[in-house]
Amino acid sequence: LKTRSTWAAALVDVAVPHSLWGLGLLSAMRISLALLGSGLAANVTPTQKVISLLEGMVTKAAAEKDEDAKSFDKYTAWCEDTAREKGFSIQDSTKAIGQHESTINVESSNAEKLAGEIGELDSQISGNEQDLQTATEQRLAEKEEYEALHQEYQESIDATERAIVAIKKMDFAGGASLLQKSTVAAVKVAPDFWSRIMKAFHSAQLSLMQQAPEAAAYESHTGDIVEMLEGMKDKFEEEDSKATREEANRNHQYELSVQDLSDAIEFDKQTRAEKAGARAESQQAAAEATGELSIATDSKKADQQSLSDLNAECSRQTSEFQERQKTRAEEIDALEEAVDILKSGKVSGNAAKHLAQLQMRKSNSGTSFAQLRSVSKASPAVARQLFELLQNRARKIGSEALSLVATQVVAAQSSKDDPMAKVKALISDLIDKLEQQAAEEAEHHGWCNKELGSNKLTREKKTSKVEQLNAQIDELGANIEKENKEISELQSQVADIQKSMQVATEQRNTEHKENEATIADASEAQAAVAKALSVLKEFYDKAASAGGGYTGQQSSSTGVLGFLEVIAGDFARLQAETEAVEEENDRAYKKFMLENGGCGYHKGATVCGLKSEKEELIKKTEKSKKKHEAKKSRTENERDDVQNELNDANEYYDALQPQCVKPNVSVEERVQKREQEIQSLQEALSILEGQ
């Protein structure tokens, strides 16, 4: 009520010109209140009302001018509009120039950076390829060395075994010959041991040559040699086994190295291709921006020259205006400047944004229509007869082949050439194919029965074994699943917390931006209104002492100035209230982030929020899950060998399925159906040939 009475008082002062005072104070008040009521009913804002009053004052002053003054006002408006348009054009060109220059710098820098990265990738690819070649050459050499050593050990083992047999038969000559083949390997494995064997062997051989030994003495003497040779054979086998294990380890390491290098080379090549494409795009973008920059620069220069010429001409016309119009022209200029300020975004725009009601805009929606067309073409009588025959037989015996041919009969009618030529060829080919299938199926049926029977027995045995092992794995899997669910729920809770923090941050940023903009708009509007007040006060103070009997619209200006002071107060209150809201919202946001976030330092102590607590619980649960997974993995390894054999049997069964298993159809039914298809096709061919 206080605000309404303030506006009413201001409007009474403004709205009652000197011409109404003659009607008496009571009549003038009635007219002014009627104007106030109509303004409030129409939802006119204070700013709009002030602008309306100022424009009325301009209209009154302009009406008192002569035709020359009216022409000059129009000319002045044209100058301002044209200059504004040129100014906007220059601003657009300046903005475009900055954007193009920025694009050129960014894209050129990006292209240069990508060129360096491509060079580094080329170097990495070359180095990895060289490492791969070197590793392969080294592997081949190691493998060749192992194979020679393995062959040598095998030959020595064989020779030693045969030497033992020969010695047991008292064939020292044969044994000596065989032991010579093991000399090289034996010296490598155990030179001292080999030396003792050879001494014992020669001693026994010498004793045998000097006298015939007694049976017991000979067996004792040769038994020592045989025992030493068997020890040597065990040594050969041990060394051979060791060499084989080392070879397997070296080969495994080589395969891992090859896989790593190959993956690295493939990844680097793919990355290089992507960077090369990106570099080409950056170069193209820089070239296009250079062309656009030249166009924008030329356009800006032309607009600047045109604006300079326009300003010079308008200034010359203004200087020629007659002195007798000076006081009235100055009044009009001052009022128009005030109107421009109030209509600008600084006042009217901010008032509409913050002080007035929002306006709704309606948009028209168009309706698009699709046009349909259909092309029909009548089929010949023969084609109809043929189609009905094939379609009826196809439904009767469930034949996709006959249905397909019937479809081709209809499709052939759109052909410009002989419509049935392709259909005849299709029927003939299909008859030949069906007859060939009949011959092949009989032979194939016997083979399928044999393979399916054998495969079934294998799959049943392997399946039973796998099921026993899987039962042991299920219990561990249940524990892991439970822990996975707990981890998932905790991670979901953490994600919800992060989402709420993200939403809060986005809301805080948005409201902070809006509040800052409102504060800036309010401050800017206060400055603009102050400027309008200054312009009007300066003019009417000066016009009060002007000559020629005209001092301007002094009575109306008093109410307008009061109106402007109220508007300035509204913007000041808006700024203060917005600043208070911004401070309170920022304090609430910081408290929310501290309570829900991770660990941080607050008021001299470490504080952990809800998110940090959930993450710590996730770590503990994951540790327990890893223990169960390790135990489950050990159990699964035991099952893998049997499972692989079962997989092989299942794969073979899957391979037999398309060839040997026809669901819900016996061999006899397929034979009967095929014969009916051939008969139907032959009848169709007869119809075509007899037309």
C-alpha positions as CSV (number, residue, x, y, z in Angstrom):
1,L,0.0,0.0,0.0
2,K,2.9,2.3,0.7
3,T,4.4,1.7,-2.7
4,R,1.1,2.2,-4.4
5,S,0.5,5.5,-2.7
6,T,4.0,6.7,-3.6
7,W,3.4,5.9,-7.3
8,A,0.0,7.5,-7.1
9,A,1.4,10.8,-5.7
10,A,4.1,10.8,-8.4
11,L,1.6,10.2,-11.1
12,V,-0.7,13.0,-9.9
13,D,2.2,15.4,-10.1
14,V,3.2,14.2,-13.6
15,A,-0.1,13.6,-15.2
16,V,-1.8,17.0,-14.5
17,P,-0.5,19.6,-16.9
18,H,-1.2,23.3,-16.6
19,S,-4.1,23.1,-19.0
20,L,-6.1,21.1,-16.4
21,W,-5.5,23.3,-13.4
22,G,-8.3,25.6,-14.7
23,L,-10.8,22.8,-14.1
24,G,-10.1,22.9,-10.4
25,L,-8.1,20.7,-8.0
26,L,-10.8,18.2,-7.5
27,S,-11.4,17.6,-11.2
28,A,-7.7,17.3,-11.9
29,M,-7.3,14.7,-9.2
30,R,-10.2,12.7,-10.6
31,I,-8.5,12.7,-14.1
32,S,-5.1,11.7,-12.7
33,L,-6.5,8.8,-10.6
34,A,-8.4,7.6,-13.7
35,L,-5.1,7.5,-15.6
36,L,-3.4,5.7,-12.7
37,G,-6.2,3.1,-12.6
38,S,-6.0,2.4,-16.3
39,G,-2.2,2.1,-16.1
40,L,-2.3,-0.4,-13.3
41,A,-5.1,-2.4,-14.9
42,A,-3.0,-2.8,-18.0
43,N,0.0,-4.1,-16.0
44,V,2.2,-1.2,-17.2
45,T,5.5,-1.1,-15.3
46,P,6.9,2.0,-13.8
47,T,9.7,2.2,-16.3
48,Q,7.3,1.8,-19.2
49,K,5.1,4.6,-17.7
50,V,8.1,7.0,-17.4
51,I,9.1,6.2,-21.0
52,S,5.5,6.8,-22.2
53,L,5.4,10.2,-20.4
54,L,8.8,11.2,-21.8
55,E,7.8,10.2,-25.3
56,G,4.6,12.3,-24.9
57,M,6.7,15.3,-24.0
58,V,8.9,14.8,-27.1
59,T,5.7,14.6,-29.3
60,K,4.3,17.8,-27.8
61,A,7.6,19.7,-28.5
62,A,7.9,18.3,-32.0
63,A,4.3,19.3,-32.9
64,E,5.2,22.9,-32.3
65,K,8.1,22.9,-34.8
66,D,7.7,23.8,-38.4
67,E,8.0,21.4,-41.3
68,D,11.8,22.1,-41.5
69,A,12.2,21.0,-37.9
70,K,10.2,17.8,-38.6
71,S,12.3,16.9,-41.6
72,F,15.4,17.4,-39.5
73,D,14.1,15.0,-36.8
74,K,13.6,12.3,-39.3
75,Y,17.0,12.9,-40.8
76,T,18.6,12.7,-37.3
77,A,16.8,9.3,-36.7
78,W,18.1,8.0,-39.9
79,C,21.6,9.0,-39.0
80,E,21.4,7.2,-35.7
81,D,19.9,4.0,-37.1
82,T,22.4,3.8,-39.9
83,A,25.3,4.5,-37.6
84,R,24.0,1.8,-35.2
85,E,23.8,-0.7,-38.0
86,K,27.3,0.1,-39.1
87,G,28.5,-0.2,-35.5
88,F,26.9,-3.6,-35.2
89,S,28.5,-4.7,-38.5
90,I,31.9,-3.5,-37.3
91,Q,31.4,-5.4,-34.0
92,D,30.5,-8.6,-35.8
93,S,33.5,-8.2,-38.1
94,T,35.8,-7.6,-35.1
95,K,34.5,-10.7,-33.4
96,A,34.8,-12.8,-36.5
97,I,38.5,-11.6,-37.0
98,G,39.3,-12.6,-33.4
99,Q,37.7,-16.0,-33.8
100,H,39.5,-16.7,-37.1
101,E,42.8,-15.7,-35.7
102,S,42.2,-17.9,-32.7
103,T,41.3,-20.8,-34.9
104,I,44.4,-20.3,-37.1
105,N,46.7,-20.3,-34.0
106,V,45.0,-23.3,-32.3
107,E,44.8,-25.5,-35.4
108,S,48.4,-24.6,-36.6
109,S,49.7,-25.3,-33.1
110,N,47.8,-28.6,-33.0
111,A,49.1,-29.6,-36.4
112,E,52.7,-28.9,-35.3
113,K,52.2,-30.8,-32.1
114,L,50.7,-33.8,-33.9
115,A,53.6,-33.8,-36.4
116,G,56.0,-34.2,-33.4
117,E,53.9,-37.0,-31.9
118,I,53.7,-38.8,-35.3
119,G,57.5,-38.7,-35.5
120,E,57.8,-40.2,-32.0
121,L,55.4,-42.9,-32.9
122,D,57.4,-43.7,-36.1
123,S,60.5,-44.0,-34.0
124,Q,58.7,-46.3,-31.5
125,I,57.3,-48.5,-34.2
126,S,60.8,-48.9,-35.9
127,G,62.4,-49.7,-32.6
128,N,59.8,-52.3,-31.6
129,E,60.0,-53.9,-35.1
130,Q,63.8,-54.2,-34.7
131,D,63.5,-55.6,-31.2
132,L,61.0,-58.2,-32.6
133,Q,63.4,-59.2,-35.4
134,T,66.4,-59.5,-32.9
135,A,64.3,-61.6,-30.5
136,T,63.3,-64.0,-33.3
137,E,66.8,-64.5,-34.5
138,Q,68.0,-65.1,-31.0
139,R,65.2,-67.6,-30.4
140,L,66.1,-69.6,-33.6
141,A,69.7,-69.8,-32.5
142,E,68.8,-71.0,-29.0
143,K,66.4,-73.6,-30.4
144,E,69.1,-74.9,-32.8
145,E,71.6,-75.2,-29.9
146,Y,69.0,-77.1,-27.8
147,E,68.1,-79.6,-30.5
148,A,71.8,-80.5,-31.0
149,L,72.3,-80.9,-27.3
150,H,69.1,-83.0,-26.9
151,Q,70.2,-85.3,-29.7
152,E,73.6,-85.7,-28.2
153,Y,72.1,-86.7,-24.8
154,Q,69.6,-89.1,-26.4
155,E,72.4,-90.9,-28.4
156,S,74.5,-91.1,-25.2
157,I,71.6,-92.6,-23.2
158,D,71.0,-95.2,-26.0
159,A,74.7,-96.1,-26.3
160,T,75.0,-96.4,-22.5
161,E,72.0,-98.7,-22.3
162,R,73.4,-100.9,-25.0
163,A,76.9,-100.9,-23.4
164,I,75.3,-102.1,-20.1
165,V,73.7,-105.0,-22.0
166,A,77.0,-105.9,-23.7
167,I,79.0,-105.8,-20.4
168,K,76.5,-108.1,-18.7
169,K,77.1,-110.5,-21.6
170,M,80.9,-110.2,-21.1
171,D,81.2,-108.4,-24.5
172,F,83.8,-105.9,-23.4
173,A,84.8,-105.1,-26.9
174,G,81.3,-104.2,-27.9
175,G,80.8,-102.3,-24.7
176,A,84.0,-100.3,-25.2
177,S,82.8,-99.4,-28.7
178,L,79.5,-98.2,-27.5
179,L,80.9,-96.2,-24.6
180,Q,83.1,-94.3,-27.1
181,K,79.8,-92.7,-28.4
182,S,79.0,-91.4,-25.0
183,T,82.4,-89.9,-24.3
184,V,81.7,-86.3,-25.4
185,A,78.4,-86.1,-23.4
186,A,79.9,-87.8,-20.4
187,V,82.8,-85.5,-20.2
188,K,80.4,-82.5,-20.2
189,V,78.2,-84.0,-17.5
190,A,80.7,-85.6,-15.0
191,P,84.3,-85.8,-16.2
192,D,85.6,-87.3,-12.9
193,F,82.8,-89.9,-12.7
194,W,83.4,-90.9,-16.4
195,S,87.2,-91.3,-15.7
196,R,86.5,-93.8,-12.9
197,I,84.1,-95.7,-15.1
198,M,86.7,-96.0,-17.9
199,K,89.4,-97.1,-15.5
200,A,87.2,-99.8,-13.9
201,F,86.2,-101.0,-17.4
202,H,89.8,-101.3,-18.6
203,S,90.8,-103.1,-15.4
204,A,88.1,-105.6,-15.8
205,Q,88.9,-106.1,-19.5
206,L,92.6,-106.7,-18.6
207,S,91.8,-109.2,-15.9
208,L,89.6,-111.1,-18.3
209,M,92.4,-111.3,-20.9
210,Q,95.0,-112.5,-18.3
211,Q,92.9,-115.3,-16.8
212,A,89.5,-116.8,-16.9
213,P,87.6,-115.4,-13.9
214,E,85.5,-117.4,-11.7
215,A,81.8,-116.8,-12.2
216,A,81.1,-115.1,-8.8
217,A,84.2,-112.9,-9.1
218,Y,83.3,-111.8,-12.6
219,E,79.8,-110.9,-11.7
220,S,81.0,-108.9,-8.8
221,H,83.6,-107.1,-11.0
222,T,81.2,-106.3,-13.8
223,G,78.4,-105.4,-11.4
224,D,80.4,-102.4,-10.2
225,I,80.8,-101.2,-13.8
226,V,77.1,-101.7,-14.6
227,E,76.1,-99.8,-11.5
228,M,78.4,-96.9,-12.5
229,L,77.1,-96.9,-16.1
230,E,73.5,-96.9,-14.8
231,G,74.4,-93.9,-12.7
232,M,75.9,-92.2,-15.7
233,K,72.7,-92.9,-17.7
234,D,70.6,-91.4,-15.0
235,K,72.8,-88.3,-15.1
236,F,72.3,-88.1,-18.9
237,E,68.6,-88.3,-18.5
238,E,68.6,-85.7,-15.7
239,E,70.6,-83.2,-17.8
240,D,68.5,-83.9,-20.9
241,S,65.3,-83.2,-18.8
242,K,66.9,-80.0,-17.4
243,A,67.8,-78.8,-20.9
244,T,64.2,-79.5,-22.1
245,R,62.7,-77.4,-19.3
246,E,65.1,-74.5,-19.9
247,E,64.2,-74.6,-23.6
248,A,60.4,-74.5,-22.8
249,N,61.0,-71.6,-20.4
250,R,63.0,-69.7,-23.0
251,N,60.3,-70.3,-25.7
252,H,57.6,-69.2,-23.3
253,Q,59.4,-66.0,-22.6
254,Y,59.9,-65.4,-26.3
255,E,56.2,-65.8,-27.0
256,L,55.3,-63.3,-24.3
257,S,57.9,-60.9,-25.7
258,V,56.6,-61.3,-29.2
259,Q,53.0,-60.7,-28.1
260,D,53.9,-57.6,-26.2
261,L,55.9,-56.2,-29.1
262,S,53.2,-57.0,-31.6
263,D,50.5,-55.4,-29.5
264,A,52.7,-52.3,-29.1
265,I,53.4,-52.1,-32.8
266,E,49.7,-52.5,-33.7
267,F,48.6,-49.9,-31.1
268,D,51.2,-47.4,-32.2
269,K,50.3,-47.8,-35.9
270,Q,46.6,-47.3,-35.1
271,T,47.4,-44.2,-33.0
272,R,49.6,-42.8,-35.8
273,A,46.9,-43.2,-38.3
274,E,44.4,-41.3,-36.0
275,K,46.9,-38.5,-35.4
276,A,47.7,-38.2,-39.1
277,G,44.0,-37.8,-39.8
278,A,43.6,-35.2,-37.0
279,R,46.7,-33.3,-38.3
280,A,45.2,-33.2,-41.8
281,E,41.9,-31.8,-40.4
282,S,43.8,-29.2,-38.4
283,Q,45.7,-28.0,-41.4
284,Q,42.5,-27.8,-43.5
285,A,40.7,-25.9,-40.7
286,A,43.7,-23.4,-40.5
287,A,43.6,-22.9,-44.3
288,E,39.8,-22.2,-44.3
289,A,40.1,-19.8,-41.3
290,T,42.8,-17.9,-43.2
291,G,40.5,-17.3,-46.1
292,E,37.6,-16.2,-43.8
293,L,40.0,-13.8,-41.9
294,S,40.8,-12.0,-45.1
295,I,37.1,-11.5,-46.0
296,A,36.2,-10.3,-42.5
297,T,39.1,-7.8,-42.5
298,D,38.1,-6.3,-45.8
299,S,34.4,-6.0,-44.6
300,K,35.5,-4.2,-41.4
301,K,37.6,-1.6,-43.3
302,A,34.7,-0.9,-45.7
303,D,32.2,-0.4,-42.8
304,Q,34.6,1.8,-40.9
305,Q,35.0,4.1,-43.9
306,S,31.3,4.2,-44.5
307,L,30.6,5.1,-40.8
308,S,33.2,7.8,-40.9
309,D,31.6,9.4,-44.0
310,L,28.1,9.1,-42.4
311,N,29.1,10.8,-39.2
312,A,30.7,13.7,-41.1
313,E,27.6,14.3,-43.2
314,C,25.2,14.1,-40.2
315,S,27.5,16.5,-38.2
316,R,27.5,19.0,-41.1
317,Q,23.6,18.9,-41.4
318,T,23.3,19.4,-37.6
319,S,25.6,22.5,-37.6
320,E,23.4,24.2,-40.2
321,F,20.3,24.1,-38.0
322,Q,18.9,27.5,-37.2
323,E,19.7,29.2,-33.9
324,R,16.1,30.0,-33.2
325,Q,15.4,26.3,-32.9
326,K,18.3,25.8,-30.5
327,T,16.4,25.9,-27.2
328,R,13.6,23.6,-28.4
329,A,16.0,21.3,-30.2
330,E,18.2,21.0,-27.1
331,E,15.0,20.0,-25.1
332,I,14.1,17.3,-27.7
333,D,17.7,16.0,-27.7
334,A,17.7,15.8,-23.9
335,L,14.3,14.0,-23.8
336,E,15.3,11.6,-26.5
337,E,18.6,10.7,-24.7
338,A,16.7,10.0,-21.6
339,V,14.2,7.8,-23.5
340,D,17.1,5.9,-25.2
341,I,18.7,5.2,-21.8
342,L,15.5,3.9,-20.3
343,K,14.7,1.8,-23.4
344,S,18.2,0.3,-23.4
345,G,19.0,-3.1,-21.9
346,K,20.6,-1.4,-18.9
347,V,17.2,-0.1,-17.7
348,S,14.3,-1.6,-19.6
349,G,16.0,-4.9,-20.2
350,N,17.0,-5.3,-16.6
351,A,13.6,-4.1,-15.3
352,A,11.9,-6.6,-17.6
353,K,14.2,-9.3,-16.3
354,H,14.0,-8.6,-12.6
355,L,11.1,-6.3,-11.8
356,A,8.3,-7.1,-14.3
357,Q,6.3,-10.1,-15.1
358,L,7.6,-12.7,-17.6
359,Q,6.0,-12.7,-21.0
360,M,5.1,-15.8,-22.7
361,R,5.9,-16.4,-26.3
362,K,4.0,-18.7,-28.6
363,S,5.5,-20.4,-31.5
364,N,3.6,-21.8,-34.4
365,S,4.2,-25.4,-35.3
366,G,4.0,-26.6,-38.8
367,T,2.6,-29.8,-40.0
368,S,4.4,-31.9,-42.5
369,F,2.6,-34.4,-44.6
370,A,3.9,-37.5,-46.3
371,Q,2.7,-38.3,-49.7
372,L,2.2,-41.9,-50.6
373,R,2.0,-43.5,-53.9
374,S,1.4,-47.1,-55.0
375,V,2.1,-48.8,-58.2
376,S,0.1,-51.7,-59.1
377,K,0.5,-53.9,-62.1
378,A,-1.9,-56.5,-63.2
379,S,-0.4,-60.0,-63.7
380,P,-1.1,-62.1,-66.9
381,A,-3.5,-65.1,-66.7
382,V,-0.6,-67.6,-67.0
383,A,1.3,-65.9,-64.2
384,R,-1.8,-66.0,-61.9
385,Q,-2.4,-69.7,-62.7
386,L,1.3,-70.5,-62.0
387,F,1.3,-68.4,-58.8
388,E,-1.8,-70.1,-57.4
389,L,-0.5,-73.6,-58.2
390,L,2.9,-73.0,-56.5
391,Q,1.4,-71.1,-53.5
392,N,-1.3,-73.8,-52.8
393,R,1.3,-76.6,-53.0
394,A,3.7,-74.6,-50.8
395,R,1.0,-74.3,-48.1
396,K,0.0,-77.9,-48.4
397,I,3.5,-79.5,-47.9
398,G,5.1,-76.5,-46.0
399,S,7.7,-75.8,-48.8
400,E,9.7,-72.6,-48.6
401,A,11.2,-73.4,-52.0
402,L,7.8,-73.4,-53.8
403,S,6.8,-70.3,-51.9
404,L,10.0,-68.6,-53.1
405,V,9.3,-69.5,-56.7
406,A,5.7,-68.2,-56.4
407,T,7.1,-64.9,-55.1
408,Q,9.5,-64.7,-58.1
409,V,6.5,-65.2,-60.5
410,V,4.9,-62.0,-59.1
411,A,8.2,-60.1,-59.1
412,A,9.0,-61.1,-62.7
413,Q,5.9,-59.2,-64.0
414,S,7.8,-55.9,-63.5
415,S,10.5,-57.0,-66.0
416,K,10.7,-55.3,-69.4
417,D,11.9,-58.4,-71.1
418,D,10.3,-61.9,-71.1
419,P,8.7,-62.0,-67.6
420,M,8.8,-65.8,-67.4
421,A,12.3,-66.4,-68.7
422,K,13.9,-66.1,-65.3
423,V,11.2,-68.1,-63.7
424,K,11.8,-71.1,-66.1
425,A,15.5,-71.0,-65.4
426,L,14.8,-70.9,-61.7
427,I,12.5,-73.9,-61.8
428,S,14.9,-76.0,-63.9
429,D,17.8,-75.3,-61.6
430,L,15.7,-76.0,-58.5
431,I,14.6,-79.4,-59.9
432,D,18.2,-80.4,-60.7
433,K,19.3,-79.4,-57.2
434,L,16.5,-81.3,-55.4
435,E,17.4,-84.5,-57.4
436,Q,21.1,-84.2,-56.5
437,Q,20.2,-83.7,-52.8
438,A,18.2,-87.0,-52.8
439,A,21.2,-89.0,-54.0
440,E,23.6,-87.4,-51.5
441,E,21.3,-87.8,-48.5
442,A,21.2,-91.6,-48.5
443,E,25.0,-91.9,-48.2
444,H,25.3,-89.1,-45.7
445,H,22.6,-90.7,-43.4
446,G,24.7,-93.8,-42.5
447,W,27.8,-91.7,-41.7
448,C,25.8,-89.4,-39.4
449,N,24.5,-92.3,-37.3
450,K,27.9,-93.6,-36.6
451,E,29.5,-90.3,-35.7
452,L,26.6,-89.2,-33.5
453,G,26.6,-92.4,-31.5
454,S,30.3,-92.2,-30.7
455,N,30.1,-88.5,-29.9
456,K,27.2,-89.0,-27.6
457,L,29.1,-91.5,-25.4
458,T,32.1,-89.2,-25.2
459,R,30.0,-86.2,-24.2
460,E,28.1,-88.1,-21.5
461,K,31.3,-89.3,-19.8
462,K,33.0,-85.9,-19.9
463,T,29.8,-84.0,-18.8
464,S,29.5,-86.2,-15.7
465,K,33.1,-85.5,-14.7
466,V,32.7,-81.7,-15.3
467,E,29.5,-81.6,-13.2
468,Q,31.3,-83.2,-10.2
469,L,34.0,-80.5,-10.4
470,N,31.6,-77.7,-11.0
471,A,29.7,-78.6,-7.8
472,Q,32.8,-77.8,-5.8
473,I,33.1,-74.4,-7.6
474,D,29.5,-73.3,-7.0
475,E,29.9,-72.7,-3.3
476,L,32.9,-70.5,-3.9
477,G,31.1,-68.7,-6.6
478,A,28.1,-68.0,-4.3
479,N,30.5,-66.3,-1.8
480,I,32.1,-64.2,-4.6
481,E,28.7,-63.2,-6.0
482,K,27.5,-62.0,-2.6
483,E,30.6,-59.9,-2.2
484,N,30.2,-58.5,-5.7
485,K,26.7,-57.5,-4.8
486,E,27.9,-55.8,-1.7
487,I,30.6,-54.0,-3.6
488,S,28.1,-53.0,-6.3
489,E,25.7,-51.6,-3.8
490,L,28.5,-49.6,-2.1
491,Q,29.8,-48.3,-5.4
492,S,26.2,-47.3,-6.3
493,Q,26.0,-45.4,-3.1
494,V,29.3,-43.7,-3.8
495,A,28.1,-42.8,-7.3
496,D,24.8,-41.4,-5.8
497,I,26.9,-39.3,-3.4
498,Q,29.1,-38.1,-6.2
499,K,26.1,-37.3,-8.4
500,S,24.5,-35.3,-5.6
501,M,27.7,-33.4,-5.1
502,Q,27.9,-32.8,-8.9
503,V,24.3,-31.6,-9.0
504,A,24.9,-29.4,-6.0
505,T,28.0,-27.9,-7.7
506,E,26.2,-27.3,-10.9
507,Q,23.3,-25.7,-9.1
508,R,25.7,-23.6,-7.1
509,N,27.6,-22.5,-10.2
510,T,24.4,-21.7,-12.0
511,E,22.9,-19.7,-9.1
512,H,26.2,-17.9,-8.5
513,K,26.3,-16.9,-12.2
514,E,22.7,-15.7,-12.1
515,N,23.3,-13.8,-8.9
516,E,26.4,-12.1,-10.2
517,A,24.6,-11.2,-13.4
518,T,21.7,-9.8,-11.4
519,I,24.0,-7.8,-9.2
520,A,25.9,-6.5,-12.3
521,D,22.6,-5.7,-14.1
522,A,21.2,-3.8,-11.0
523,S,24.4,-1.8,-10.6
524,E,24.5,-1.0,-14.3
525,A,20.8,0.0,-14.3
526,Q,21.4,2.3,-11.3
527,A,24.2,4.0,-13.2
528,A,22.1,4.4,-16.3
529,V,19.1,5.9,-14.4
530,A,21.5,8.3,-12.6
531,K,22.7,9.4,-16.0
532,A,19.2,9.9,-17.3
533,L,18.5,12.0,-14.2
534,S,21.6,14.1,-14.7
535,V,20.8,14.7,-18.3
536,L,17.2,15.9,-17.6
537,K,18.2,18.0,-14.5
538,E,21.0,19.7,-16.4
539,F,18.7,20.6,-19.3
540,Y,15.8,21.9,-17.3
541,D,18.1,23.9,-14.9
542,K,19.6,25.5,-18.0
543,A,16.3,25.9,-19.8
544,A,14.7,27.8,-16.9
545,S,16.7,30.8,-17.8
546,A,16.6,30.5,-21.5
547,G,15.4,33.4,-23.7
548,G,12.7,33.5,-26.3
549,G,9.9,32.9,-23.8
550,Y,10.2,29.0,-23.9
551,T,11.8,27.3,-20.8
552,G,10.8,23.7,-21.6
553,Q,8.2,21.5,-19.9
554,Q,9.2,22.4,-16.3
555,S,6.0,21.1,-14.6
556,S,6.0,17.7,-16.2
557,S,9.7,17.2,-15.6
558,T,9.2,17.3,-11.8
559,G,7.1,14.2,-11.7
560,V,9.3,12.3,-14.2
561,L,12.4,13.0,-12.1
562,G,10.6,11.7,-9.0
563,F,9.6,8.6,-10.9
564,L,13.2,7.9,-11.9
565,E,14.4,8.2,-8.3
566,V,11.9,5.5,-7.2
567,I,13.2,3.2,-10.1
568,A,16.8,3.8,-8.9
569,G,15.8,2.7,-5.4
570,D,14.2,-0.5,-6.6
571,F,17.4,-1.5,-8.4
572,A,19.5,-0.7,-5.3
573,R,17.2,-2.9,-3.1
574,L,17.4,-5.7,-5.7
575,Q,21.3,-5.6,-5.6
576,A,21.4,-5.7,-1.7
577,E,18.9,-8.6,-1.5
578,T,20.7,-10.6,-4.2
579,E,24.1,-10.2,-2.5
580,A,22.6,-11.5,0.8
581,V,21.1,-14.6,-0.9
582,E,24.4,-15.3,-2.6
583,E,26.3,-15.3,0.7
584,E,23.9,-17.7,2.4
585,N,23.8,-20.1,-0.6
586,D,27.6,-20.3,-0.7
587,R,27.8,-21.1,3.0
588,A,25.2,-23.9,2.7
589,Y,27.0,-25.4,-0.3
590,K,30.3,-25.6,1.4
591,K,28.7,-27.4,4.5
592,F,27.1,-29.9,2.2
593,M,30.3,-30.7,0.3
594,L,32.2,-31.2,3.6
595,E,29.6,-33.6,5.1
596,N,29.4,-35.8,1.9
597,G,32.9,-35.6,0.3
598,G,36.2,-37.4,0.9
599,C,38.8,-36.6,3.6
600,G,40.0,-33.1,3.9
601,Y,41.5,-30.6,6.3
602,H,39.0,-28.4,8.1
603,K,39.5,-26.1,11.1
604,G,42.8,-27.7,12.1
605,A,41.7,-31.3,11.8
606,T,41.2,-34.0,9.2
607,V,37.5,-34.6,8.5
608,C,36.2,-37.5,6.4
609,G,32.8,-37.4,4.8
610,L,30.3,-40.1,3.9
611,K,31.9,-40.8,0.5
612,S,35.3,-41.6,2.1
613,E,33.6,-44.1,4.6
614,K,31.9,-46.0,1.8
615,E,35.2,-46.2,-0.2
616,E,37.0,-47.7,2.7
617,L,34.4,-50.4,3.1
618,I,34.7,-51.2,-0.6
619,K,38.4,-51.8,-0.1
620,K,37.8,-54.3,2.7
621,T,35.2,-56.2,0.8
622,E,37.3,-56.4,-2.3
623,K,40.2,-57.9,-0.2
624,S,38.0,-60.6,1.1
625,K,36.6,-61.3,-2.4
626,K,40.2,-61.7,-3.8
627,K,40.9,-64.5,-1.3
628,H,37.8,-66.4,-2.4
629,E,38.6,-65.8,-6.1
630,A,42.1,-67.3,-5.6
631,K,40.7,-70.4,-4.0
632,K,38.1,-70.7,-6.7
633,S,40.7,-70.4,-9.4
634,R,42.7,-73.3,-8.0
635,T,39.6,-75.5,-8.1
636,E,38.8,-74.4,-11.7
637,N,42.3,-75.3,-12.9
638,E,41.6,-78.9,-11.8
639,R,38.4,-78.9,-13.9
640,D,39.9,-77.3,-17.1
641,D,41.5,-80.4,-18.6
642,V,38.3,-82.3,-18.6
643,Q,36.3,-79.3,-19.7
644,N,38.6,-78.8,-22.7
645,E,37.9,-82.4,-23.8
646,L,34.2,-81.9,-23.4
647,N,34.4,-78.6,-25.4
648,D,36.1,-80.5,-28.2
649,A,33.3,-83.1,-28.2
650,N,30.6,-80.4,-28.1
651,E,32.2,-78.5,-30.9
652,Y,32.2,-81.6,-33.0
653,Y,28.6,-82.3,-32.1
654,D,27.7,-78.7,-33.1
655,A,29.5,-79.3,-36.4
656,L,27.4,-82.5,-36.9
657,Q,24.2,-80.7,-36.1
658,P,23.6,-78.9,-39.4
659,Q,24.6,-82.0,-41.4
660,C,22.9,-84.7,-39.5
661,V,20.1,-83.4,-37.2
662,K,16.9,-82.1,-38.8
663,P,14.5,-81.2,-36.0
664,N,11.0,-82.7,-36.2
665,V,11.5,-84.1,-39.7
666,S,12.4,-87.8,-40.4
667,V,14.4,-89.0,-43.4
668,E,11.3,-90.5,-44.9
669,E,9.3,-87.2,-44.5
670,R,12.1,-85.3,-46.2
671,V,12.2,-87.7,-49.1
672,Q,8.5,-87.5,-49.6
673,K,8.5,-83.7,-49.4
674,R,11.3,-83.5,-51.9
675,E,9.4,-85.7,-54.3
676,Q,6.3,-83.6,-54.0
677,E,8.4,-80.4,-54.6
678,I,9.9,-81.9,-57.8
679,Q,6.5,-83.0,-59.0
680,S,5.0,-79.5,-58.4
681,L,7.9,-77.8,-60.1
682,Q,7.6,-80.1,-63.1
683,E,3.9,-79.3,-63.4
684,A,4.7,-75.5,-63.2
685,L,7.4,-75.9,-65.9
686,S,4.8,-77.7,-68.1
687,I,2.4,-74.8,-67.7
688,L,5.1,-72.3,-68.8
689,E,6.2,-74.4,-71.8
690,G,2.6,-74.9,-72.9
691,Q,1.6,-71.2,-72.8
